[in-house]
Amino acid sequence: MKFFFWMGMLLTATGLVSCGGSAVQEKETPADSQMVAEHVDPSTRFPQQLVETHTLQDEAQFEANALQSAEETIALANLAIRKTTKPEVKTIAQNILQEHQQLYRDFQKLPHHGAGDTTRKFTDGRREELEKLNGTDFNRQWVEKMVTWNAAIISRYETAAGALKDKGTKELVNKALPILKIHQQQLETCRTKLQ
């Protein structure tokens, strides 16, 4: 047993020397410490004020995006209310309209909702495509596009719920998520019926 212990010690010492190291640990110089510090995540070296400002900008951007997606959702819901031939589609659209109008108003009340970049638009031409459709084609396409659209909103809100620092914004997102998920279930059920 002692033989294996001493052989292990000998191999360890030999390995250190053969790899260019030494059995004696070299003293770290202040220059080495500086080099290590420069390779640390730079965000950890920012003054707290800069970190808080960055967080507020991220939250303001999320709020601006949430306002825009609520606007687009309201427009899509109004389109369905006007054009659908199916009562169940109209009912879902009315529910979505009502909830997103409230969500829009709630986001507008937040203190820094207008500070984000509002140039990004959450539209991909879906309204323009839907305007051209009627009857069964419209109903199916509207529901299909809303399933995808609402799922994307849920995903953004779930990501934000874990990252937001502002208490008011976080509460609003956590309040909205269950409602968005109910809409998703309604949309998916309706899609199945329309196929």
Salt bridges, closest charged atoms under 4 A:
ASP58 OD2 - HIS54 NE2 3.33
GLU63 OE1 - HIS112 ND1 3.26
GLU72 OE1 - ARG127 NH2 2.76
ASP106 OD1 - LYS109 NZ 4.00
ASP106 OD2 - LYS175 NZ 3.65
ASP124 OD2 - ARG126 NH2 3.10
GLU129 OE1 - LYS145 NZ 2.90
GLU131 OE2 - ARG82 NH2 2.90
GLU144 OE2 - ARG191 NH1 3.09
GLU158 OE2 - LYS181 NZ 3.06
ASP166 OD1 - HIS112 NE2 3.78
